[in-house]
């Protein structure tokens, strides 16, 4: 189950990029990405962490997904938001990023 879910996730995250482009993004080789998408082997922790970040998940959330466990409701809400932001134009995404930075600064000052 782990390998199948990983393969599906990688195909989704690669989203039309070449194996080489995606491999550069997550810090591995295109050969590794191709093998993982074929259900052979699994990435090291360092690469899994980058895969989780691309999906908008923590490493624990990625592990839960790969093991077939359900994710929390807040995780799925954040994931949906990330998907929507990725679909925005550059200008709209820049606006979202500015609001996110502003919100983090405010919350950081409250801590």
C-alpha distance (Angstrom), angle and dihedral (degrees) to the residues before:
residue distance angle dihedral
X1 . . .
X2 3.84 . .
X3 3.81 93.7 .
X4 3.81 93.7 45.4
X5 3.81 93.0 49.5
X6 3.80 90.9 45.4
X7 3.80 91.1 51.0
X8 3.80 91.6 50.5
X9 3.78 92.4 47.3
X10 3.80 93.7 48.7
X11 3.79 91.6 49.5
X12 3.80 89.1 51.3
X13 3.80 94.5 47.2
X14 3.78 93.7 44.5
X15 3.83 86.2 59.7
X16 3.79 98.5 -178.6
X17 3.79 96.4 -35.9
X18 3.77 116.4 130.1
X19 3.78 117.9 -102.6
X20 3.81 88.3 -109.6
X21 3.83 94.4 51.2
X22 3.78 92.1 48.4
X23 3.80 92.2 45.0
X24 3.81 90.3 53.6
X25 3.81 89.0 50.3
X26 3.81 93.6 55.2
X27 3.79 97.8 34.0
X28 3.78 104.2 -109.2
X29 3.81 140.0 93.1
X30 3.79 127.5 -76.1
X31 3.80 88.0 -122.7
X32 3.79 90.6 59.8
X33 3.80 92.7 49.5
X34 3.80 91.2 49.3
X35 3.83 91.3 49.9
X36 3.81 93.3 47.5
X37 3.81 90.5 50.3
X38 3.80 86.7 53.8
X39 3.80 90.1 53.6
X40 3.80 95.3 -107.0
X41 3.80 118.0 134.3
X42 3.76 128.7 -30.2
X43 3.81 137.7 -103.5
X44 3.77 125.2 -99.4
X45 3.79 119.5 -103.5
X46 3.82 92.7 -98.1
X47 3.81 91.1 57.6
X48 3.81 93.4 41.8
X49 3.80 87.9 55.7
X50 3.82 90.4 55.0
X51 3.81 91.3 46.5
X52 3.80 90.3 51.6
X53 3.81 90.9 50.2
X54 3.81 91.6 51.2
X55 3.78 88.7 54.1
X56 3.80 91.7 46.0
X57 3.78 92.5 -113.9
X58 3.75 136.0 123.1
X59 3.78 117.6 -117.4
X60 3.82 88.7 -104.1
X61 3.80 90.9 53.9
X62 3.79 90.8 49.9
X63 3.78 90.6 49.6
X64 3.80 91.1 50.0
X65 3.80 90.7 50.9
X66 3.80 93.4 47.7
X67 3.80 90.4 49.5
X68 3.81 91.2 51.0
X69 3.80 96.1 -110.1
X70 3.79 120.5 140.3
X71 3.77 119.6 -103.5
X72 3.78 122.6 -128.8
X73 3.80 119.1 -94.9
X74 3.81 91.8 -112.0
X75 3.81 90.2 54.2
X76 3.78 92.2 54.1
X77 3.83 90.8 47.5
X78 3.79 91.3 52.2
X79 3.79 90.3 46.2
X80 3.80 91.2 52.3
X81 3.80 90.3 49.9
X82 3.81 91.1 50.8
X83 3.80 90.9 51.1
X84 3.80 90.2 51.4
X85 3.82 93.2 48.0
X86 3.81 91.1 50.9
X87 3.79 88.6 55.8
X88 3.81 93.9 54.7
X89 3.77 126.2 101.6
X90 3.79 117.1 -101.1
X91 3.81 91.8 -101.8
X92 3.81 94.1 49.3
X93 3.82 91.7 46.2
X94 3.82 89.0 51.2
X95 3.81 89.6 54.3
X96 3.80 90.9 50.5
X97 3.81 90.2 48.4
X98 3.82 91.5 51.0
X99 3.81 91.3 51.6
X100 3.81 90.6 46.7
X101 3.82 92.1 52.1
X102 3.80 91.0 46.7
X103 3.82 91.1 49.6
X104 3.81 92.0 48.7
X105 3.81 90.7 50.6
X106 3.79 91.3 51.4
X107 3.79 93.4 46.6
X108 3.81 90.4 45.7
X109 3.79 90.2 55.6
X110 3.81 90.7 50.1
X111 3.78 93.0 54.9
